[in-house]
Amino acid sequence: MTEPYTLADALPDQIKRVTEKKERWQQMMREHDMGPGMQLTINIMQAEIERGVKALASGDVAEMLAAHQSLADYNDDD
């Protein structure tokens, strides 16, 4: 029997996924002149990641759900 996949499992997965996307975008910024719009998006991603980390640390389920949804809204298209 497998363990249930809970919000406490899913949120760290989303944090990791968006962190990896942010790092790819930072690499693109170093390699190409992408302009200030991309940096703004990277900053917003970082704020959402920090929100997720804070929600996990606090154990606030409502904030964890909100953070999870915000992170899940980022697609994997680069």
C-alpha positions as CSV (number, residue, x, y, z in Angstrom):
1,M,0.0,0.0,0.0
2,T,1.3,3.4,-0.9
3,E,1.3,6.4,1.4
4,P,-1.3,9.1,0.7
5,Y,-0.1,12.1,-1.2
6,T,-1.0,15.0,1.0
7,L,-0.7,18.8,0.8
8,A,2.4,18.5,3.0
9,D,3.9,16.4,0.2
10,A,2.5,18.4,-2.7
11,L,3.6,21.8,-1.6
12,P,7.3,21.0,-1.3
13,D,7.1,19.4,-4.8
14,Q,5.6,22.6,-6.2
15,I,8.2,24.7,-4.5
16,K,11.0,22.5,-6.0
17,R,9.4,22.6,-9.5
18,V,9.0,26.4,-9.5
19,T,12.5,26.9,-8.0
20,E,13.9,24.9,-10.9
21,K,12.0,27.0,-13.4
22,K,13.2,30.2,-11.8
23,E,16.8,28.9,-12.0
24,R,16.4,28.1,-15.7
25,W,15.0,31.6,-16.3
26,Q,17.9,33.1,-14.4
27,Q,20.3,31.1,-16.6
28,M,18.5,32.5,-19.7
29,M,18.9,36.0,-18.3
30,R,22.6,35.5,-18.0
31,E,22.9,34.1,-21.5
32,H,20.6,36.5,-23.3
33,D,19.4,40.1,-23.0
34,M,15.8,39.3,-21.9
35,G,14.8,42.8,-20.6
36,P,13.3,43.8,-17.3
37,G,10.0,42.0,-17.8
38,M,11.7,38.6,-17.2
39,Q,13.4,39.8,-14.1
40,L,10.1,41.0,-12.7
41,T,8.6,37.5,-13.3
42,I,11.6,35.9,-11.6
43,N,11.1,38.2,-8.6
44,I,7.4,37.2,-8.5
45,M,8.3,33.5,-8.6
46,Q,10.7,34.0,-5.8
47,A,8.0,35.7,-3.7
48,E,5.6,32.8,-4.4
49,I,8.3,30.3,-3.4
50,E,9.0,32.1,-0.1
51,R,5.2,32.2,0.5
52,G,5.1,28.4,0.2
53,V,8.1,27.9,2.5
54,K,6.6,30.2,5.1
55,A,3.2,28.4,4.8
56,L,4.9,25.1,5.3
57,A,6.7,26.3,8.4
58,S,3.6,27.8,9.9
59,G,1.4,24.8,9.2
60,D,-1.4,27.1,8.2
61,V,-3.5,24.9,6.0
62,A,-5.4,27.7,4.3
63,E,-2.1,29.5,3.5
64,M,-0.6,26.2,2.3
65,L,-3.5,25.6,-0.1
66,A,-3.2,29.2,-1.4
67,A,0.6,28.9,-1.9
68,H,0.2,25.5,-3.6
69,Q,-2.3,26.9,-6.0
70,S,-0.2,29.9,-6.8
71,L,2.8,27.7,-7.5
72,A,0.8,25.1,-9.5
73,D,-0.4,27.9,-11.8
74,Y,3.1,28.2,-13.2
75,N,3.5,25.9,-16.3
76,D,6.6,24.1,-17.3
77,D,6.9,25.9,-20.6
78,D,10.1,27.9,-20.9
